[in-house]
Amino acid sequence: MRIGLLTESGYPYVGGEARLWCDRLVRGLGQHEFDVYALSGSARQEALGWVELPPQVRRVRSAALWGEASGRSVLWGRRRAGRRFAECFGELAAGMTGTSGQLADRFGSGLYGLAELARDTGGLAGALRSEDAVRALESACRAPGAHRAVRAARVPDLLAVAADLERALRPLSLDWYDDDTLGAVDLCHATAGGAAALPGLLARHFAGVPLLVTEYGVRLRAHYLAGAGGAGEPGPSAPARALLASFHGRLAAETYREATVITPGNAHARRWQERCGADRAKLRTVYPGLEADRFAEVGEHEEPGEPHTLLWVGRIEPAKDLISLLHAFAEVRKEEPRARLRIVGALADGARAAAYLDHCRALAAQLFPDEADDVHAVGANPVSFEEIGGPEAPDLADAYAGGGVVVLSSVVEGFPISLIEAMLCGRATVSTDVGAVVEVIGGTGLVVPPRNPRALAQACVALLRDPERRARLGAAARARALELFTVEQNIAAFHGIYLEIISHCPVRRETVNEAGEPVPFAHPAEASVPGRWAVGGFAGTAPVGRAAPLGPAAAAGPSWAARYGLRGRLGEVAS
């Protein structure tokens, strides 16, 4: 089948989110064709270029969500189009600001009205930042029934919101929705919510293409966490935050409503989706997959790592709460003087993360003055800050090989990839109870409350003092990770979901010749033959990630469609 893969700030760019799992998915499903529709997040990302693409990627179309909007506005000077824009954008704004039960319908009506206007007129460049757009936002904020949080919005707030909305709605003006682009695919697979899913919504609206939405990190949650701005960064005002939060919430609800299947990466993301209106019957949890072979040598080695070393691996940023980890390690050193803490990771983007790392280094120097065995020896600090690629940690596997216990101290966490890496390496873990940690660990590690250095220290000491327990938990953790969190499991799950969707929601298209006239008998009659092959074999009756049971004919050998060389819709599904 032909898949339209929709990404934002990720694949196929070298630097981006979700790049690795998208690349593994595309390479693992070589029997399908992929058209990639990518929204880039920055000029730097575009400058880094693309990864090497496999042959099953037929085309790549890209557009920018940064900088000034490309194209020209054709609404101005056309009174009818201007009135239509004001009406549609007014509906969208009313859906963002009100409190009544009809807001979802008004938001969707405005969104698709703007999409149809963009298709008819050539785009909305400039219109979404125009004076008419700001007036419509102001009118919606002042209307009876508007939410209290948005009533205080002033002109600077409305201008800032209009600018953000223009970037978020930029996919409306793209030429991606005709019969030669997304209208020609069998299935749209959005690799995230938000802007990445918007082209899929429009392909479903214009061409009836089914939409699959995968969220390993819920974009709405990420927007809420980032909405207030960071330390030293002037975040948007409260009314502007309320307007933008409402927009992203309405867009998420519309995406979940129109999606054929939604695949959260864990139960934590699933709960967010359900609270935002996702139908539970559409949800299929599919865990992200890691390359187990990368950690096989460490995981299968009998040596348990350095028995007195605590290891932390991840991106260094305030959400990881290394401050609590350092205070917990001070308590550990009182009980286990030989203990050592290795902090291995890369610095997150932004000046805030750099300042946080400097603060952590200063705290470590204050809590643990350099120590020496005697007056003639050079002192050393029991806490080390390292980067992957250094002499002590050439790669991730080497880093995990040097740790006896792996620690996670976060206060905010989505899906903890570092914990899965530690589990594949057969390491016992101590983690804070945040995000999907408990779901990932599943009883193979110790879990403590966040922001509780004493509890974190007690758990670490308990494992440092009990090598047999460490080995037992590490073996159980590796077995769990190999069963649930491998690339093979992930690819098999999506292959089954693709077949499930296409068997229930086939896209019906009229085949036309070069003159645009319908071609009779273009689709073989066998493609429409009803039968149990479409229900029993591929209707999604098996759990996600497991092969669906086939009927007796399929179990006996090649299908009759394959045996006689039939092609068309039936041949695609049966393959």
PEFEN-V661294 format. One record per run of one state. SS is the DSSP state (H for helix, E for strand, - for the rest). FROM is the first residue (numbers start at 1). TO is the last residue. Records with the same first field share a line. If there is no record, write none. Layout:
SS = FROM-TO ; FROM-TO
//
This chain:
- = 1-1 ; 9-9 ; 11-12 ; 14-16 ; 18-18 ; 29-32 ; 41-42 ; 49-49 ; 51-56 ; 65-78 ; 99-102 ; 122-126 ; 130-130 ; 143-145 ; 147-147 ; 151-154 ; 169-169 ; 174-181 ; 185-186 ; 191-194 ; 208-209 ; 216-218 ; 227-237 ; 259-260 ; 265-266 ; 276-279 ; 284-289 ; 291-291 ; 300-308 ; 317-317 ; 321-321 ; 336-339 ; 348-350 ; 368-370 ; 372-379 ; 381-382 ; 387-395 ; 402-404 ; 409-416 ; 425-427 ; 433-436 ; 442-445 ; 449-452 ; 465-466 ; 485-485 ; 505-511 ; 513-517 ; 519-524 ; 529-532 ; 537-551 ; 557-559 ; 564-568 ; 575-575
E = 2-8 ; 10-10 ; 13-13 ; 17-17 ; 33-40 ; 50-50 ; 57-64 ; 98-98 ; 146-146 ; 187-190 ; 210-215 ; 261-264 ; 283-283 ; 290-290 ; 309-316 ; 340-347 ; 371-371 ; 380-380 ; 383-386 ; 405-408 ; 428-432 ; 446-448 ; 486-486 ; 512-512 ; 518-518
H = 19-28 ; 43-48 ; 79-97 ; 103-121 ; 127-129 ; 131-142 ; 148-150 ; 155-168 ; 170-173 ; 182-184 ; 195-207 ; 219-226 ; 238-258 ; 267-275 ; 280-282 ; 292-299 ; 318-320 ; 322-335 ; 351-367 ; 396-401 ; 417-424 ; 437-441 ; 453-464 ; 467-484 ; 487-504 ; 525-528 ; 533-536 ; 552-556 ; 560-563 ; 569-574
//
